[in-house]
Amino acid sequence: MKDLSRRIISKINKISRPVKIMHVCGSHEHTIMQHGIRSLLPEEVEVVAGPGCPVCCVPAREIDECVELARQGVTITTFGDMLRVPGSYGSLADAKAEGADVRIVYGVNNAVEIAKNLDREVVFMAAGFETTAPTTASAILSDPPENFSVLSCHRLIPPALKFLIESGEVNLDGLIEPGHVSTIIGTRPYIPFSRDYGIP
């Protein structure tokens, strides 16, 4: 493995023109940082982080909806990352500090269990990409309690990438696609990036 790594690095070091590659996964960024991969690359090769965080892609409008529901007495359940994300009129953490019932869960099934034990409306704020959407759908199809509902804040990776590319703000020479999302959607949705934009 070390020999292969050395050969790859040797080939990369022969690149003489600027190359910008974007990864689209928080796990990719973690691995790049953990192993110091950027320090191994020549200055001509730049690896940038793309829209790998679904929390960052949730618009203020959807946060506002959850904050408003919480202030009206609805129990809001969501991932811990969502608590401090600001909307137009504050965050879920602000609503919680004001006395609203906002709870952190590790997944939609936790939210369903909370609904089973409460006699008021429980809303799961479902943020995530293609990887979390199936579990949300499964919970909805599994006959949850009547007082349980979902505010879907799910996003799709291919349209997010298309938006970035078409914005003209990012000139890319390549993409490193997200492994977990690709396990769900396959590779076909990425073909237009190579075919239409010349980005492998």
ChimeraX commands (.cxc) that place a marker at each C-alpha (Angstrom):
marker #1 position 0.00,0.00,0.00 radius 0.5
marker #1 position 2.85,2.41,0.81 radius 0.5
marker #1 position 4.47,1.65,-2.54 radius 0.5
marker #1 position 1.20,2.40,-4.34 radius 0.5
marker #1 position 0.81,5.64,-2.36 radius 0.5
marker #1 position 4.34,6.72,-3.32 radius 0.5
marker #1 position 3.67,6.02,-7.00 radius 0.5
marker #1 position 0.43,8.01,-6.90 radius 0.5
marker #1 position 2.10,10.95,-5.14 radius 0.5
marker #1 position 4.95,10.82,-7.66 radius 0.5
marker #1 position 2.48,11.09,-10.56 radius 0.5
marker #1 position 0.58,13.91,-8.83 radius 0.5
marker #1 position 3.83,15.82,-8.32 radius 0.5
marker #1 position 4.36,15.83,-12.10 radius 0.5
marker #1 position 1.24,17.98,-12.57 radius 0.5
marker #1 position 2.43,21.38,-13.79 radius 0.5
marker #1 position -0.83,23.28,-14.28 radius 0.5
marker #1 position -3.30,24.38,-11.57 radius 0.5
marker #1 position -5.88,21.70,-10.77 radius 0.5
marker #1 position -8.87,22.22,-8.48 radius 0.5
marker #1 position -10.71,19.16,-7.18 radius 0.5
marker #1 position -13.78,19.36,-4.97 radius 0.5
marker #1 position -14.88,16.64,-2.59 radius 0.5
marker #1 position -18.48,16.44,-1.47 radius 0.5
marker #1 position -18.39,14.63,1.85 radius 0.5
marker #1 position -17.63,15.52,5.46 radius 0.5
marker #1 position -15.88,12.16,5.85 radius 0.5
marker #1 position -13.59,13.03,2.94 radius 0.5
marker #1 position -12.59,16.29,4.62 radius 0.5
marker #1 position -11.99,14.48,7.90 radius 0.5
marker #1 position -9.73,11.92,6.18 radius 0.5
marker #1 position -7.85,14.61,4.24 radius 0.5
marker #1 position -7.19,16.55,7.45 radius 0.5
marker #1 position -6.45,13.52,9.62 radius 0.5
marker #1 position -3.82,12.16,7.26 radius 0.5
marker #1 position -2.34,15.47,6.12 radius 0.5
marker #1 position -3.11,14.75,2.48 radius 0.5
marker #1 position -3.03,18.41,1.44 radius 0.5
marker #1 position 0.56,18.67,2.69 radius 0.5
marker #1 position 1.54,15.88,0.27 radius 0.5
marker #1 position 0.12,17.66,-2.76 radius 0.5
marker #1 position 2.03,20.15,-4.90 radius 0.5
marker #1 position 0.81,23.74,-4.76 radius 0.5
marker #1 position -0.70,23.29,-8.24 radius 0.5
marker #1 position -3.25,20.81,-6.83 radius 0.5
marker #1 position -5.99,22.27,-4.67 radius 0.5
marker #1 position -8.59,20.12,-2.91 radius 0.5
marker #1 position -11.62,22.12,-1.76 radius 0.5
marker #1 position -14.63,21.14,0.32 radius 0.5
marker #1 position -18.02,21.13,-1.37 radius 0.5
marker #1 position -21.57,20.89,-0.03 radius 0.5
marker #1 position -20.92,17.89,2.21 radius 0.5
marker #1 position -22.87,19.19,5.20 radius 0.5
marker #1 position -26.66,18.97,4.89 radius 0.5
marker #1 position -27.09,21.34,7.83 radius 0.5
marker #1 position -25.37,24.06,5.78 radius 0.5
marker #1 position -27.87,23.52,2.96 radius 0.5
marker #1 position -31.04,24.01,5.04 radius 0.5
marker #1 position -32.52,27.40,4.12 radius 0.5
marker #1 position -33.59,29.90,6.79 radius 0.5
marker #1 position -37.23,29.44,5.70 radius 0.5
marker #1 position -37.29,25.83,6.92 radius 0.5
marker #1 position -35.59,26.71,10.20 radius 0.5
marker #1 position -38.16,29.49,10.63 radius 0.5
marker #1 position -40.97,26.95,10.15 radius 0.5
marker #1 position -39.58,24.73,12.91 radius 0.5
marker #1 position -38.96,27.65,15.27 radius 0.5
marker #1 position -42.53,28.85,14.73 radius 0.5
marker #1 position -43.95,25.37,15.37 radius 0.5
marker #1 position -41.86,25.08,18.54 radius 0.5
marker #1 position -43.11,28.44,19.78 radius 0.5
marker #1 position -46.69,27.26,19.16 radius 0.5
marker #1 position -46.22,24.29,21.52 radius 0.5
marker #1 position -45.23,21.58,19.06 radius 0.5
marker #1 position -42.39,19.31,20.20 radius 0.5
marker #1 position -39.56,19.59,17.67 radius 0.5
marker #1 position -37.06,16.75,17.36 radius 0.5
marker #1 position -33.93,17.03,15.25 radius 0.5
marker #1 position -30.23,16.32,15.06 radius 0.5
marker #1 position -27.98,18.27,17.41 radius 0.5
marker #1 position -26.26,20.03,14.49 radius 0.5
marker #1 position -29.51,21.85,13.67 radius 0.5
marker #1 position -30.01,23.47,17.07 radius 0.5
marker #1 position -27.83,26.54,16.64 radius 0.5
marker #1 position -28.33,27.14,12.92 radius 0.5
marker #1 position -29.91,30.59,12.66 radius 0.5
marker #1 position -33.11,31.26,10.81 radius 0.5
marker #1 position -34.53,34.71,10.10 radius 0.5
marker #1 position -35.88,35.08,13.64 radius 0.5
marker #1 position -33.54,32.96,15.73 radius 0.5
marker #1 position -32.57,29.33,16.07 radius 0.5
marker #1 position -34.12,26.24,17.62 radius 0.5
marker #1 position -31.69,26.76,20.52 radius 0.5
marker #1 position -33.23,30.22,21.03 radius 0.5
marker #1 position -36.73,28.73,21.01 radius 0.5
marker #1 position -35.62,26.09,23.52 radius 0.5
marker #1 position -34.15,28.80,25.78 radius 0.5
marker #1 position -37.55,30.53,25.64 radius 0.5
marker #1 position -39.20,27.35,26.93 radius 0.5
marker #1 position -40.12,25.51,23.73 radius 0.5
marker #1 position -39.84,21.72,23.73 radius 0.5
marker #1 position -36.94,21.11,21.34 radius 0.5
marker #1 position -35.21,17.75,21.64 radius 0.5
marker #1 position -32.05,16.32,20.14 radius 0.5
marker #1 position -32.41,12.85,18.65 radius 0.5
marker #1 position -29.97,10.50,16.95 radius 0.5
marker #1 position -32.46,9.49,14.29 radius 0.5
marker #1 position -36.07,9.47,13.21 radius 0.5
marker #1 position -36.83,6.36,15.28 radius 0.5
marker #1 position -36.00,8.28,18.47 radius 0.5
marker #1 position -38.49,10.93,17.38 radius 0.5
marker #1 position -41.18,8.29,16.81 radius 0.5
marker #1 position -40.60,6.91,20.32 radius 0.5
marker #1 position -40.97,10.40,21.79 radius 0.5
marker #1 position -44.28,10.80,19.93 radius 0.5
marker #1 position -45.54,7.50,21.35 radius 0.5
marker #1 position -45.06,8.88,24.85 radius 0.5
marker #1 position -46.54,12.35,24.38 radius 0.5
marker #1 position -50.09,13.54,23.83 radius 0.5
marker #1 position -49.15,16.50,21.64 radius 0.5
marker #1 position -47.78,16.92,18.13 radius 0.5
marker #1 position -44.17,15.84,17.58 radius 0.5
marker #1 position -42.37,16.98,14.44 radius 0.5
marker #1 position -39.10,15.48,13.26 radius 0.5
marker #1 position -37.03,18.06,11.38 radius 0.5
marker #1 position -35.43,15.71,8.87 radius 0.5
marker #1 position -32.20,17.24,7.59 radius 0.5
marker #1 position -29.85,15.24,5.42 radius 0.5
marker #1 position -28.90,14.10,1.97 radius 0.5
marker #1 position -29.86,10.88,0.17 radius 0.5
marker #1 position -28.34,8.82,2.98 radius 0.5
marker #1 position -30.86,9.83,5.65 radius 0.5
marker #1 position -33.95,10.12,3.45 radius 0.5
marker #1 position -34.59,6.33,3.34 radius 0.5
marker #1 position -34.78,6.01,7.13 radius 0.5
marker #1 position -37.17,8.96,7.28 radius 0.5
marker #1 position -39.34,7.36,4.58 radius 0.5
marker #1 position -39.24,4.02,6.38 radius 0.5
marker #1 position -40.48,5.63,9.60 radius 0.5
marker #1 position -43.35,7.30,7.74 radius 0.5
marker #1 position -44.33,3.98,6.13 radius 0.5
marker #1 position -44.13,2.08,9.43 radius 0.5
marker #1 position -47.41,3.38,10.85 radius 0.5
marker #1 position -46.09,6.00,13.29 radius 0.5
marker #1 position -48.40,7.53,15.91 radius 0.5
marker #1 position -51.01,10.03,14.71 radius 0.5
marker #1 position -49.25,12.85,16.56 radius 0.5
marker #1 position -46.01,12.31,14.63 radius 0.5
marker #1 position -45.07,14.18,11.47 radius 0.5
marker #1 position -41.98,15.08,9.48 radius 0.5
marker #1 position -40.81,18.41,8.16 radius 0.5
marker #1 position -38.56,17.22,5.35 radius 0.5
marker #1 position -35.45,19.34,4.94 radius 0.5
marker #1 position -33.71,16.69,2.86 radius 0.5
marker #1 position -31.51,17.78,-0.01 radius 0.5
marker #1 position -30.13,16.02,-3.07 radius 0.5
marker #1 position -26.41,16.11,-3.87 radius 0.5
marker #1 position -26.56,16.24,-7.73 radius 0.5
marker #1 position -28.70,19.42,-7.89 radius 0.5
marker #1 position -26.47,21.07,-5.26 radius 0.5
marker #1 position -23.42,20.27,-7.38 radius 0.5
marker #1 position -25.13,21.47,-10.55 radius 0.5
marker #1 position -26.00,24.75,-8.85 radius 0.5
marker #1 position -22.38,25.26,-7.77 radius 0.5
marker #1 position -21.00,24.44,-11.21 radius 0.5
marker #1 position -23.50,26.63,-13.06 radius 0.5
marker #1 position -22.97,29.54,-10.66 radius 0.5
marker #1 position -19.57,30.09,-12.27 radius 0.5
marker #1 position -18.05,30.82,-8.87 radius 0.5
marker #1 position -16.18,27.53,-8.73 radius 0.5
marker #1 position -13.99,26.38,-11.61 radius 0.5
marker #1 position -13.41,22.68,-11.09 radius 0.5
marker #1 position -11.20,20.15,-12.80 radius 0.5
marker #1 position -12.61,17.16,-10.94 radius 0.5
marker #1 position -15.05,15.90,-8.33 radius 0.5
marker #1 position -14.60,13.31,-5.61 radius 0.5
marker #1 position -18.16,12.12,-5.09 radius 0.5
marker #1 position -19.55,11.10,-1.70 radius 0.5
marker #1 position -19.30,7.38,-1.02 radius 0.5
marker #1 position -22.34,6.98,1.22 radius 0.5
marker #1 position -24.64,8.98,-1.06 radius 0.5
marker #1 position -23.32,7.13,-4.11 radius 0.5
marker #1 position -24.17,3.82,-2.44 radius 0.5
marker #1 position -27.79,4.99,-2.39 radius 0.5
marker #1 position -28.07,6.72,-5.79 radius 0.5
marker #1 position -25.36,4.98,-7.83 radius 0.5
marker #1 position -23.09,6.75,-10.31 radius 0.5
marker #1 position -25.55,7.59,-13.09 radius 0.5
marker #1 position -26.57,11.00,-11.59 radius 0.5
marker #1 position -22.95,12.18,-11.92 radius 0.5
marker #1 position -22.64,11.43,-15.65 radius 0.5
marker #1 position -23.92,14.90,-16.70 radius 0.5
marker #1 position -21.03,16.57,-14.86 radius 0.5
marker #1 position -18.54,14.75,-17.09 radius 0.5
marker #1 position -20.63,14.89,-20.25 radius 0.5
marker #1 position -22.00,18.45,-20.04 radius 0.5
marker #1 position -19.30,20.27,-18.08 radius 0.5
marker #1 position -16.16,18.22,-18.75 radius 0.5
marker #1 position -15.64,17.58,-15.04 radius 0.5
marker #1 position -14.61,13.99,-14.26 radius 0.5
marker link #1:1,2 radius 0.2
marker link #1:2,3 radius 0.2
marker link #1:3,4 radius 0.2
marker link #1:4,5 radius 0.2
marker link #1:5,6 radius 0.2
marker link #1:6,7 radius 0.2
marker link #1:7,8 radius 0.2
marker link #1:8,9 radius 0.2
marker link #1:9,10 radius 0.2
marker link #1:10,11 radius 0.2
marker link #1:11,12 radius 0.2
marker link #1:12,13 radius 0.2
marker link #1:13,14 radius 0.2
marker link #1:14,15 radius 0.2
marker link #1:15,16 radius 0.2
marker link #1:16,17 radius 0.2
marker link #1:17,18 radius 0.2
marker link #1:18,19 radius 0.2
marker link #1:19,20 radius 0.2
marker link #1:20,21 radius 0.2
marker link #1:21,22 radius 0.2
marker link #1:22,23 radius 0.2
marker link #1:23,24 radius 0.2
marker link #1:24,25 radius 0.2
marker link #1:25,26 radius 0.2
marker link #1:26,27 radius 0.2
marker link #1:27,28 radius 0.2
marker link #1:28,29 radius 0.2
marker link #1:29,30 radius 0.2
marker link #1:30,31 radius 0.2
marker link #1:31,32 radius 0.2
marker link #1:32,33 radius 0.2
marker link #1:33,34 radius 0.2
marker link #1:34,35 radius 0.2
marker link #1:35,36 radius 0.2
marker link #1:36,37 radius 0.2
marker link #1:37,38 radius 0.2
marker link #1:38,39 radius 0.2
marker link #1:39,40 radius 0.2
marker link #1:40,41 radius 0.2
marker link #1:41,42 radius 0.2
marker link #1:42,43 radius 0.2
marker link #1:43,44 radius 0.2
marker link #1:44,45 radius 0.2
marker link #1:45,46 radius 0.2
marker link #1:46,47 radius 0.2
marker link #1:47,48 radius 0.2
marker link #1:48,49 radius 0.2
marker link #1:49,50 radius 0.2
marker link #1:50,51 radius 0.2
marker link #1:51,52 radius 0.2
marker link #1:52,53 radius 0.2
marker link #1:53,54 radius 0.2
marker link #1:54,55 radius 0.2
marker link #1:55,56 radius 0.2
marker link #1:56,57 radius 0.2
marker link #1:57,58 radius 0.2
marker link #1:58,59 radius 0.2
marker link #1:59,60 radius 0.2
marker link #1:60,61 radius 0.2
marker link #1:61,62 radius 0.2
marker link #1:62,63 radius 0.2
marker link #1:63,64 radius 0.2
marker link #1:64,65 radius 0.2
marker link #1:65,66 radius 0.2
marker link #1:66,67 radius 0.2
marker link #1:67,68 radius 0.2
marker link #1:68,69 radius 0.2
marker link #1:69,70 radius 0.2
marker link #1:70,71 radius 0.2
marker link #1:71,72 radius 0.2
marker link #1:72,73 radius 0.2
marker link #1:73,74 radius 0.2
marker link #1:74,75 radius 0.2
marker link #1:75,76 radius 0.2
marker link #1:76,77 radius 0.2
marker link #1:77,78 radius 0.2
marker link #1:78,79 radius 0.2
marker link #1:79,80 radius 0.2
marker link #1:80,81 radius 0.2
marker link #1:81,82 radius 0.2
marker link #1:82,83 radius 0.2
marker link #1:83,84 radius 0.2
marker link #1:84,85 radius 0.2
marker link #1:85,86 radius 0.2
marker link #1:86,87 radius 0.2
marker link #1:87,88 radius 0.2
marker link #1:88,89 radius 0.2
marker link #1:89,90 radius 0.2
marker link #1:90,91 radius 0.2
marker link #1:91,92 radius 0.2
marker link #1:92,93 radius 0.2
marker link #1:93,94 radius 0.2
marker link #1:94,95 radius 0.2
marker link #1:95,96 radius 0.2
marker link #1:96,97 radius 0.2
marker link #1:97,98 radius 0.2
marker link #1:98,99 radius 0.2
marker link #1:99,100 radius 0.2
marker link #1:100,101 radius 0.2
marker link #1:101,102 radius 0.2
marker link #1:102,103 radius 0.2
marker link #1:103,104 radius 0.2
marker link #1:104,105 radius 0.2
marker link #1:105,106 radius 0.2
marker link #1:106,107 radius 0.2
marker link #1:107,108 radius 0.2
marker link #1:108,109 radius 0.2
marker link #1:109,110 radius 0.2
marker link #1:110,111 radius 0.2
marker link #1:111,112 radius 0.2
marker link #1:112,113 radius 0.2
marker link #1:113,114 radius 0.2
marker link #1:114,115 radius 0.2
marker link #1:115,116 radius 0.2
marker link #1:116,117 radius 0.2
marker link #1:117,118 radius 0.2
marker link #1:118,119 radius 0.2
marker link #1:119,120 radius 0.2
marker link #1:120,121 radius 0.2
marker link #1:121,122 radius 0.2
marker link #1:122,123 radius 0.2
marker link #1:123,124 radius 0.2
marker link #1:124,125 radius 0.2
marker link #1:125,126 radius 0.2
marker link #1:126,127 radius 0.2
marker link #1:127,128 radius 0.2
marker link #1:128,129 radius 0.2
marker link #1:129,130 radius 0.2
marker link #1:130,131 radius 0.2
marker link #1:131,132 radius 0.2
marker link #1:132,133 radius 0.2
marker link #1:133,134 radius 0.2
marker link #1:134,135 radius 0.2
marker link #1:135,136 radius 0.2
marker link #1:136,137 radius 0.2
marker link #1:137,138 radius 0.2
marker link #1:138,139 radius 0.2
marker link #1:139,140 radius 0.2
marker link #1:140,141 radius 0.2
marker link #1:141,142 radius 0.2
marker link #1:142,143 radius 0.2
marker link #1:143,144 radius 0.2
marker link #1:144,145 radius 0.2
marker link #1:145,146 radius 0.2
marker link #1:146,147 radius 0.2
marker link #1:147,148 radius 0.2
marker link #1:148,149 radius 0.2
marker link #1:149,150 radius 0.2
marker link #1:150,151 radius 0.2
marker link #1:151,152 radius 0.2
marker link #1:152,153 radius 0.2
marker link #1:153,154 radius 0.2
marker link #1:154,155 radius 0.2
marker link #1:155,156 radius 0.2
marker link #1:156,157 radius 0.2
marker link #1:157,158 radius 0.2
marker link #1:158,159 radius 0.2
marker link #1:159,160 radius 0.2
marker link #1:160,161 radius 0.2
marker link #1:161,162 radius 0.2
marker link #1:162,163 radius 0.2
marker link #1:163,164 radius 0.2
marker link #1:164,165 radius 0.2
marker link #1:165,166 radius 0.2
marker link #1:166,167 radius 0.2
marker link #1:167,168 radius 0.2
marker link #1:168,169 radius 0.2
marker link #1:169,170 radius 0.2
marker link #1:170,171 radius 0.2
marker link #1:171,172 radius 0.2
marker link #1:172,173 radius 0.2
marker link #1:173,174 radius 0.2
marker link #1:174,175 radius 0.2
marker link #1:175,176 radius 0.2
marker link #1:176,177 radius 0.2
marker link #1:177,178 radius 0.2
marker link #1:178,179 radius 0.2
marker link #1:179,180 radius 0.2
marker link #1:180,181 radius 0.2
marker link #1:181,182 radius 0.2
marker link #1:182,183 radius 0.2
marker link #1:183,184 radius 0.2
marker link #1:184,185 radius 0.2
marker link #1:185,186 radius 0.2
marker link #1:186,187 radius 0.2
marker link #1:187,188 radius 0.2
marker link #1:188,189 radius 0.2
marker link #1:189,190 radius 0.2
marker link #1:190,191 radius 0.2
marker link #1:191,192 radius 0.2
marker link #1:192,193 radius 0.2
marker link #1:193,194 radius 0.2
marker link #1:194,195 radius 0.2
marker link #1:195,196 radius 0.2
marker link #1:196,197 radius 0.2
marker link #1:197,198 radius 0.2
marker link #1:198,199 radius 0.2
marker link #1:199,200 radius 0.2
view
